[in-house]
Amino acid sequence: MLENKFVRAGVFFVVAFGVPVLLALFTGGNFDRGIEIGVVMGIIFAVMSQFFEPKDGSIIDEQ
């Protein structure tokens, strides 16, 4: 699943976006600020995910 670069970028974006939003909700922080930080983090992590390609024989390829 994660050998596809678009799926991998999407997964990285969703996880990086969700963390600050959930933290803002659970800690009583500003929800709008959590979304802003989540979007920035999501974009950064989605771009970074493209530099980490699965190697041959990795556990991602075995599934």
N, C-alpha and C positions, 0 to 999 in steps of 0.2 A: 504494500500500500504506500509506504513512504518513499519508494524508489521514484515515484512520479513527482517531479519538482513542484508542480502546482498544488498537489495534495499536501506535500510536505510544507510548503509555504503557508497554506491555509491552516493547517494544524498549528504551526508555530504562531500564526497571527491570532487564532482563537484563544490559545492558552495565554499568550502575552497580553491580550486585550482583557481577558477575564479576570486575571489576578488583581490588577488595581481596582477594577469595578467592584469585585467581591469584597476587597478590603475596605473600600469606601462604604459599602452597604453595611458590613458587619461592625465597623468601628465607629459608625455615625459620622463619617466624613462627608464632604461635599460630593454628591453623586456626579454632578456635571464635571467637576475637576477629575474625578476618577475616569470618566469616559475620555476626556482629553488626554490624560496620561496613557490610558489604554490604547488609544489609536496610535499615538506616537510609538509606544513600546511594541505594538503589534506590527507596525510597518518596519521598524528596525529589526525585529526578530525574523520577520518573513524574508527580508533581504539577506540577513545573516544565514538563514537556513540554506540558501543556495550555495554557500561555500562549503557545506558539509555533506558531500555526496556519499552515499553508501558504497563501501569498498566491495570488491568481489569476495564472496564467501561470508559476508556479514550475516548476522541473524535476520536482518530485514529481507535479504534475498531468499532465505531458506523457507519462508512462510508461503 
